[in-house]
Amino acid sequence: MRTRREVLGDAHVDRAVAATTEFTAPFQDFITRYAWGDLWSGDGVDRPTRSCLTLAILASTGCEEEFSMHVRAAVGNGVTPAEIREVLMHVAVYAGVPKANRAFALAQKVLDEVQTP
């Protein structure tokens, strides 16, 4: 849970926890243990690299809500807008221009929000 909070922020995690139901509780436990406990807490690659990988996968698969959330997390992990742009250029070549085009629009919206004082 510590890593999940460090990457996504307390507000996001608090909303997810508050929205947990009897039906979704096992899934919340699963992602906290495996995505945040094992994967994101591992020492195989650094957090900025994990963020870039996550952005590429989410953009390529069209997971828009998760993508936007992870753009914000990537910035918090030290990924620059220029690096996010490079990730999305790779998405355009390897997953398709329409997916990258949509991801650029979503990323720009988030970048505008996080860069505004």
DRENVEXFI-341405 format. One record per residue (C-alpha): residue number from 0; y negated, z, x. Coordinates in steps of 0.25 Angstrom, whole numbers, plus 5000, padded with zeros to 4 digits. Each point is the difference from the previous one (the first is absolute). Last residue first. Layout:
// DRENVEXFI-341405
{seq NUM north Y up Z east X}
...
***
This chain:
// DRENVEXFI-341405
{seq 116 north 4895 up 4958 east 5001}
{seq 115 north 5006 up 4987 east 4997}
{seq 114 north 5011 up 4996 east 5010}
{seq 113 north 5011 up 5006 east 4992}
{seq 112 north 4996 up 4992 east 4987}
{seq 111 north 4997 up 4987 east 5006}
{seq 110 north 5013 up 5001 east 5008}
{seq 109 north 5007 up 5003 east 4987}
{seq 108 north 4994 up 4987 east 4993}
{seq 107 north 5002 up 4992 east 5012}
{seq 106 north 5015 up 5004 east 5001}
{seq 105 north 5003 up 4996 east 4986}
{seq 104 north 4993 up 4986 east 5002}
{seq 103 north 5007 up 4998 east 5013}
{seq 102 north 5013 up 5004 east 4993}
{seq 101 north 4998 up 4989 east 4989}
{seq 100 north 4998 up 4989 east 5010}
{seq 99 north 5012 up 5005 east 5009}
{seq 98 north 5009 up 4999 east 4988}
{seq 97 north 4995 up 4986 east 4996}
{seq 96 north 5000 up 4996 east 5015}
{seq 95 north 5015 up 5002 east 5001}
{seq 94 north 5010 up 5010 east 5006}
{seq 93 north 5001 up 4996 east 5015}
{seq 92 north 4987 up 4993 east 5002}
{seq 91 north 4991 up 5007 east 4991}
{seq 90 north 5006 up 5013 east 5003}
{seq 89 north 4997 up 4998 east 5015}
{seq 88 north 4985 up 4998 east 4996}
{seq 87 north 5001 up 5013 east 4992}
{seq 86 north 5005 up 5008 east 5012}
{seq 85 north 4988 up 4994 east 5008}
{seq 84 north 4990 up 5004 east 4989}
{seq 83 north 5006 up 5014 east 5000}
{seq 82 north 4997 up 5000 east 5015}
{seq 81 north 4986 up 4995 east 4999}
{seq 80 north 4998 up 5011 east 4989}
{seq 79 north 5004 up 5010 east 5010}
{seq 78 north 5013 up 5009 east 4999}
{seq 77 north 4996 up 5014 east 5004}
{seq 76 north 5010 up 5007 east 4991}
{seq 75 north 4990 up 5003 east 4990}
{seq 74 north 4997 up 4985 east 4999}
{seq 73 north 5015 up 4998 east 4998}
{seq 72 north 5000 up 5010 east 4989}
{seq 71 north 4989 up 4993 east 4992}
{seq 70 north 5007 up 4987 east 5002}
{seq 69 north 5013 up 5008 east 4996}
{seq 68 north 4994 up 5003 east 4986}
{seq 67 north 4996 up 4986 east 4998}
{seq 66 north 5014 up 4995 east 5004}
{seq 65 north 5007 up 5010 east 4991}
{seq 64 north 4992 up 4995 east 4988}
{seq 63 north 5002 up 4985 east 5004}
{seq 62 north 5015 up 5000 east 5003}
{seq 61 north 5000 up 4985 east 5001}
{seq 60 north 5013 up 4999 east 5009}
{seq 59 north 4992 up 4994 east 5012}
{seq 58 north 4988 up 5009 east 4998}
{seq 57 north 5009 up 5013 east 5000}
{seq 56 north 5008 up 4995 east 5012}
{seq 55 north 4988 up 4997 east 5009}
{seq 54 north 4993 up 5012 east 4996}
{seq 53 north 5012 up 5009 east 5003}
{seq 52 north 5001 up 4994 east 5014}
{seq 51 north 4986 up 5001 east 5003}
{seq 50 north 5000 up 5015 east 4995}
{seq 49 north 5012 up 5003 east 5009}
{seq 48 north 4993 up 4994 east 5011}
{seq 47 north 4988 up 5009 east 4998}
{seq 46 north 5010 up 5012 east 4998}
{seq 45 north 5006 up 4998 east 5014}
{seq 44 north 5014 up 4994 east 5002}
{seq 43 north 5014 up 5007 east 5002}
{seq 42 north 4995 up 5014 east 4999}
{seq 41 north 5004 up 5002 east 4986}
{seq 40 north 4992 up 5008 east 4989}
{seq 39 north 4997 up 4987 east 4992}
{seq 38 north 5015 up 4996 east 4999}
{seq 37 north 5007 up 5014 east 4999}
{seq 36 north 4991 up 5009 east 4992}
{seq 35 north 4990 up 4991 east 4994}
{seq 34 north 5009 up 4988 east 4995}
{seq 33 north 5013 up 5009 east 5000}
{seq 32 north 4997 up 5013 east 4995}
{seq 31 north 4987 up 4998 east 4993}
{seq 30 north 5005 up 4987 east 4994}
{seq 29 north 5013 up 5007 east 4995}
{seq 28 north 4993 up 5012 east 4994}
{seq 27 north 4991 up 4992 east 4993}
{seq 26 north 5011 up 4991 east 4995}
{seq 25 north 5008 up 5013 east 4995}
{seq 24 north 4988 up 5005 east 4993}
{seq 23 north 4997 up 4987 east 4992}
{seq 22 north 5008 up 5003 east 4987}
{seq 21 north 4997 up 5015 east 5000}
{seq 20 north 4985 up 4996 east 5002}
{seq 19 north 4991 up 4999 east 5012}
{seq 18 north 4986 up 4997 east 4996}
{seq 17 north 4994 up 5012 east 5007}
{seq 16 north 5008 up 4997 east 5013}
{seq 15 north 4995 up 4986 east 5000}
{seq 14 north 4985 up 5004 east 4997}
{seq 13 north 5001 up 5011 east 5011}
{seq 12 north 5006 up 4990 east 5010}
{seq 11 north 4988 up 4990 east 4997}
{seq 10 north 4990 up 5012 east 5001}
{seq 9 north 5006 up 5006 east 5013}
{seq 8 north 4999 up 4987 east 5008}
{seq 7 north 5010 up 4988 east 5001}
{seq 6 north 5003 up 5001 east 5015}
{seq 5 north 4998 up 5015 east 5003}
{seq 4 north 5005 up 5004 east 4986}
{seq 3 north 5013 up 4992 east 5002}
{seq 2 north 5002 up 5005 east 5014}
{seq 1 north 4999 up 5015 east 4995}
{seq 0 north 5009 up 4997 east 4988}
***
